[in-house]
Amino acid sequence: MDPDFIVIGAGHNGLACAAYLARTGASVLVLERNRRVGGACHTEEVTLPGFKHNICSVVHTHIPSSPVYRDLELERHGVRYVYPEHPRGTIFPDHRSIVMYREPERMATELGKFSARDAKTYKELVADYGEFIESTIHPLMYSPPLPPSVQSAELEKSEEGNTLLQWQMSTPAQLLNELFDSDEVKVHFLTRVTVLGFAPDQFGLGWICLLRILTGEAPICVGGSQQLAEGLRRAVEAHGGKVRMGAAVKRIRLRGNRAVGVELADGQTVDATKAVITNIEPKKSFLHMVGEEHLPDSFVRRVRNYHARGRSLLVLHLALSEPPQYRAAAGNPPVNTTFSQEMFGGDMMEQVRAYQEIAMGRPPQKEMLQICMPTLHDPSQAPAGKHTAVVWQYAPYRLETGGPEGWGVLREDYAARVLGLWRSYAPNMTQDKILAMKIQDPTDTERNNDNLINGVDVVGDLSPDQLGYFRPFAGWSHYRSPVEGLYMCGGSCHPGGGVHAGAGHNAAGVIAGDFGLNKWWD
Ligand SMILES: Cc1cc2nc3c(=O)[nH]c(=O)nc-3n(C[C@H](O)[C@H](O)[C@H](O)COP(=O)(O)OP(=O)(O)OC[C@H]3O[C@@H](n4cnc5c(N)ncnc54)[C@H](O)[C@@H]3O)c2cc1C
């Protein structure tokens, strides 16, 4: 019998959407071209046996506290998280550092090492906006985006909201300059913004700083990110849904202006009685799978303009015989047990300029590093006593010299340079401690999963013209499309890329409403 719904792609968003719909009593079939589920929630032994490397996402900031985790009973389906005591830290070139603490007083003391005034500002921000962010801003991730006029009207009702509206008009760097004195404090908070793919000099993104200043947990999925996807797959199957792997969708089949099913790469066709839902980014979904001849010109223009021009990452997956020992730990011991460390070799404005250089295709010569150490907090991801590290250095996809193909020439030397930069902070990371290494340049990231266009981790830029009501395009932010019975549920939809399953959750709500299904989760 034909399923009610076909979901194309078993990324965590596709699986979450499918799991919600399956529990309404609808029949759901997820089609995934890989032999594994999860998309960018992907853990694999790519160096040595027993060393589990997270190929893309490592930390799932929002998942354990999300409605998705609760509603889909992911704990019961085997998805567990650990919370490192010190989620994140920043180490400066002079080996001073800032380690994040949960308690605002303790965090303020940490910032106070650099500026008493900044410590005071931080405490004021927590007092003035902490509750507001938790109660007003975070829930916006798990509902379809509001039109800008409605959202502004809501924000205008409170003093906090009015300030946020003003801060929307700044760049992150401008706002940090306005709030803080110390360059170290500014660098610390700016790296919290850029790590999510937000550009430091982009007008319209200043308010993101506030979110990043006030939140900082780093929950790690026990066993690796893949385990989140496995738990979601179990949640789909627990309610009768099916997940078929090795099933690449080539075409979305239409009857008139209605999506009626799909054609697979092997020529097989599968029909859906109610709708087809795509977890794949818009260009492939609409220009390749539907065909622009079936779409309104204005929509085709929007799809063509959907962009992923932001920074990518050079990723090094390392199998280590011991964890890094940072020189900074001499003055600040928790540095060595912090889950993720960021290092930038300059002040905040240099960081802004380095980002601009990346946009011109020039890989940074200085460190723009984030190092994550999952095994310090979840030893199950490596053999006893051993460790994995993931090293991310910001990098362009398209090189000024050689374009994307230029990575074939540059990758080995650049990886060696990046390791050298890291070693200047953690001198014990000598070659003999690195048991094996896998280099993943931006073109590898895209080759592994071409949903991550141009190796951009967040499935299309998180720029103001592609956020909220404008994601993926103005007029089409409600998970529907101009083709009847064709919906979107991936990271190209609000609230964007990253692992939070917001898009999968929200799409399921819209679809349940459109088909009069029992929306059991609200
Ligand atoms: C290096 C790197 C590090 C990252 N780190 C983090 C992090 O620490 N924390 C975080 O929150 N986010 C991180 N991200 C981003 C995050 O992983 C992604 O934005 C998110 O997982 C995207 O989820 P998705 O479900 O929307 O899409 P995807 O996970 O991309 O899923 C799409 C699925 O569709 C499948 N597919 C594609 N085409 C077809 C087809 N024709 N037929 C059938 N199936 C198809 C794909 O195989 C894939 O399984 C990182 C990304 C990268 C690249």
The ligand as an SDF file (V2000), in Angstrom:
LIG
                    3D

 53 58  0  0  0  0  0  0  0  0999 V2000
   31.9540   20.1290    9.7100 C   0  0  0  0  0  0  0  0  0  0  0  0
   30.6020   20.4230   10.2850 C   0  0  0  0  0  0  0  0  0  0  0  0
   30.4430   20.5660   11.6540 C   0  0  0  0  0  0  0  0  0  0  0  0
   29.1870   20.8330   12.1960 C   0  0  0  0  0  0  0  0  0  0  0  0
   29.0680   20.9330   13.5620 N   0  0  0  0  0  0  0  0  0  0  0  0
   27.8690   21.1610   14.1100 C   0  0  0  0  0  0  0  0  0  0  0  0
   27.7150   21.1400   15.5210 C   0  0  0  0  0  0  0  0  0  0  0  0
   28.6400   20.8480   16.2730 O   0  0  0  0  0  0  0  0  0  0  0  0
   26.4830   21.4230   16.0230 N   0  0  0  0  0  0  0  0  0  0  0  0
   25.4050   21.6930   15.2170 C   0  0  0  0  0  0  0  0  0  0  0  0
   24.3190   21.9490   15.7400 O   0  0  0  0  0  0  0  0  0  0  0  0
   25.5130   21.6700   13.8760 N   0  0  0  0  0  0  0  0  0  0  0  0
   26.7100   21.3880   13.2990 C   0  0  0  0  0  0  0  0  0  0  0  0
   26.8190   21.3140   11.9350 N   0  0  0  0  0  0  0  0  0  0  0  0
   25.6290   21.5740   11.0950 C   0  0  0  0  0  0  0  0  0  0  0  0
   24.5920   20.4710   11.1300 C   0  0  0  0  0  0  0  0  0  0  0  0
   25.2190   19.2210   11.2110 O   0  0  0  0  0  0  0  0  0  0  0  0
   23.6680   20.5070    9.8980 C   0  0  0  0  0  0  0  0  0  0  0  0
   23.2680   21.8290    9.6310 O   0  0  0  0  0  0  0  0  0  0  0  0
   22.4100   19.6700   10.1320 C   0  0  0  0  0  0  0  0  0  0  0  0
   22.7650   18.3840   10.5890 O   0  0  0  0  0  0  0  0  0  0  0  0
   21.5650   19.5510    8.8720 C   0  0  0  0  0  0  0  0  0  0  0  0
   20.4900   18.6750    9.1250 O   0  0  0  0  0  0  0  0  0  0  0  0
   19.3490   18.3890    8.0480 P   0  0  0  0  0  0  0  0  0  0  0  0
   18.5200   17.3050    8.5890 O   0  0  0  0  0  0  0  0  0  0  0  0
   18.6450   19.6430    7.6850 O   0  0  0  0  0  0  0  0  0  0  0  0
   20.1250   17.9200    6.7290 O   0  0  0  0  0  0  0  0  0  0  0  0
   21.1690   16.7330    6.4890 P   0  0  0  0  0  0  0  0  0  0  0  0
   21.7210   16.2480    7.7460 O   0  0  0  0  0  0  0  0  0  0  0  0
   22.1270   17.2450    5.4680 O   0  0  0  0  0  0  0  0  0  0  0  0
   20.2840   15.5690    5.8650 O   0  0  0  0  0  0  0  0  0  0  0  0
   19.9260   15.4940    4.5090 C   0  0  0  0  0  0  0  0  0  0  0  0
   19.8040   14.0090    4.1500 C   0  0  0  0  0  0  0  0  0  0  0  0
   19.2620   13.8730    2.8430 O   0  0  0  0  0  0  0  0  0  0  0  0
   19.9390   12.8230    2.1720 C   0  0  0  0  0  0  0  0  0  0  0  0
   19.7880   13.0060    0.7330 N   0  0  0  0  0  0  0  0  0  0  0  0
   20.3390   13.9700   -0.0340 C   0  0  0  0  0  0  0  0  0  0  0  0
   19.9420   13.8270   -1.3120 N   0  0  0  0  0  0  0  0  0  0  0  0
   19.1120   12.7640   -1.3440 C   0  0  0  0  0  0  0  0  0  0  0  0
   18.3650   12.1290   -2.3740 C   0  0  0  0  0  0  0  0  0  0  0  0
   18.4110   12.5610   -3.6360 N   0  0  0  0  0  0  0  0  0  0  0  0
   17.5940   11.0620   -2.0650 N   0  0  0  0  0  0  0  0  0  0  0  0
   17.5260   10.5840   -0.7780 C   0  0  0  0  0  0  0  0  0  0  0  0
   18.2270   11.1590    0.2270 N   0  0  0  0  0  0  0  0  0  0  0  0
   18.9980   12.2460   -0.0370 C   0  0  0  0  0  0  0  0  0  0  0  0
   21.3670   12.9800    2.6520 C   0  0  0  0  0  0  0  0  0  0  0  0
   22.1070   11.7950    2.4200 O   0  0  0  0  0  0  0  0  0  0  0  0
   21.1450   13.2880    4.1290 C   0  0  0  0  0  0  0  0  0  0  0  0
   21.0490   12.1080    4.8830 O   0  0  0  0  0  0  0  0  0  0  0  0
   28.0610   20.9840   11.3690 C   0  0  0  0  0  0  0  0  0  0  0  0
   28.2060   20.7910    9.9850 C   0  0  0  0  0  0  0  0  0  0  0  0
   29.4610   20.5180    9.4490 C   0  0  0  0  0  0  0  0  0  0  0  0
   29.5870   20.3180    7.9640 C   0  0  0  0  0  0  0  0  0  0  0  0
  1  2  1  0
  2  3  1  0
  2 52  2  0
  3  4  2  0
  4  5  1  0
  4 50  1  0
  5  6  2  0
  6  7  1  0
  6 13  1  0
  7  8  2  0
  7  9  1  0
  9 10  1  0
 10 11  2  0
 10 12  1  0
 12 13  2  0
 13 14  1  0
 14 15  1  0
 14 50  1  0
 15 16  1  0
 16 17  1  0
 16 18  1  0
 18 19  1  0
 18 20  1  0
 20 21  1  0
 20 22  1  0
 22 23  1  0
 23 24  1  0
 24 25  2  0
 24 26  1  0
 24 27  1  0
 27 28  1  0
 28 29  2  0
 28 30  1  0
 28 31  1  0
 31 32  1  0
 32 33  1  0
 33 34  1  0
 33 48  1  0
 34 35  1  0
 35 36  1  0
 35 46  1  0
 36 37  1  0
 36 45  1  0
 37 38  2  0
 38 39  1  0
 39 40  1  0
 39 45  2  0
 40 41  1  0
 40 42  2  0
 42 43  1  0
 43 44  2  0
 44 45  1  0
 46 47  1  0
 46 48  1  0
 48 49  1  0
 50 51  2  0
 51 52  1  0
 52 53  1  0
M  END
$$$$
